[in-house]
Amino acid sequence: MTAGTTSNGDDREGFAAFMLRMRARGISNQALFSAIEATPRRAFVPGQWRDAAWLNRMLPIACGEAIEGVDLQAQVIAALEIEPNHRVLEVGSGSGFTGTVIARLAGRVLSLDRYKTLTGEAEQRASAVGVSNVIFRQADGSGGAPAEGPYDRIVVWAAFESLPRSFVDQLASGGAMIAPIGPGDGVQKLAKLTKLGSRFEREDIGEARLQPLAQGVAVAL
């Protein structure tokens, strides 16, 4: 397989259906579509779930975790408006799919996850498809990674109960962060927070139902 092609007929059919759903939502970011097409989603999903890889639903992965449906992932990445020179922080590596897609759009990506198993597998998958500008690291991402900021973009695949001011402070001026904000056991608002000088603007771009952001790192996995 070469970059820019999907791995097999199932990936091609799934990608085509995904494209139709995205266009129906008014999303037409060609750079994003090319990055997703070049990142065979089925290779980032456990074997027993590969037939569902392109469906818009949460999928189980290792360590008792799950990844978001591809539609939500694409919606969030599109809203980040990533440019080739951007430094991006991702909290919640999952299977490595989103970090790898973002790396095809950005200059450098730091992706954190509390599970060493997940970051190790994500690194292998990104390497297998020729993406080297993303670093997957086991770390407690609940406070971000201020020592390596500021970042042009931040994305967090877990929910905050309230406004994550400490994360917004890690953005460069003009930078943007997207994360769910709301109750951990209910529906959250997908908030886009744009930093303008010392203040920030909030725009709610949709809804999500994700797990609360956990603290610490996993010792055993």
Steps between C-alpha positions, in 0.01 A plus 500: 500500500622850423405823666176641365341159442278298725604150597227297331151503358338517842696812587413658164129434544505618860688814407256579218203470737680717754561766233131511416412552867756776536378687194144471628624679815659773293859392567713523185858524627697330224828496692327320785335250266836425338661449842223261605511310171876455543448356849329159463253504785455124515870469590434716808209291630519162680440208267156404627371854439652571159174447314360787705805724461330759281167507683409804705516326838737454792725195462674304779881491500761363740515585873122519529496826305310603188549732206250748365306446181682618190239771431559667836876470461488663157264774619737594782815490287332710230396759759860525626600648163851359522776653289830339392713698747282432805611334822217287633438339838260204509380350828363151453701310239253214476590279206724769350266573210428864580859577595619356171241690296583824680871442440435491125356852531729656764868561556535307826262309726543393861238240592461392864320202649499348848541147359843387383341221295300752299789738433725211396245360258420847365868567432532173308193575289613853414844372406346229280326763288808721475408775747791610720409849626272379780633400842283263702589513867362339814432786739243654729337734253242639742703819530618511142873532433593861578875443492487430128253771405371731388291318243313632200230239546387270784243222479380294795297183446354499852262726686561787740240589761576869455707732288860363476677828560840338568489347150399824332800664666722255307380637167695747294316825430252429225508130585194282543395206715210261458367286783168379640378698802222370718396221737699179480185290506303696240514696178777759473542803277789482255665833571750677277703742710704757307766698686510870417771673697423436867137404443325233301182453305279193530296354215297183548524296181304188592438242767681190625472235764854414607657375821629753757870586472685263734803592708821303541654225290407134492756287681413159361403567136 
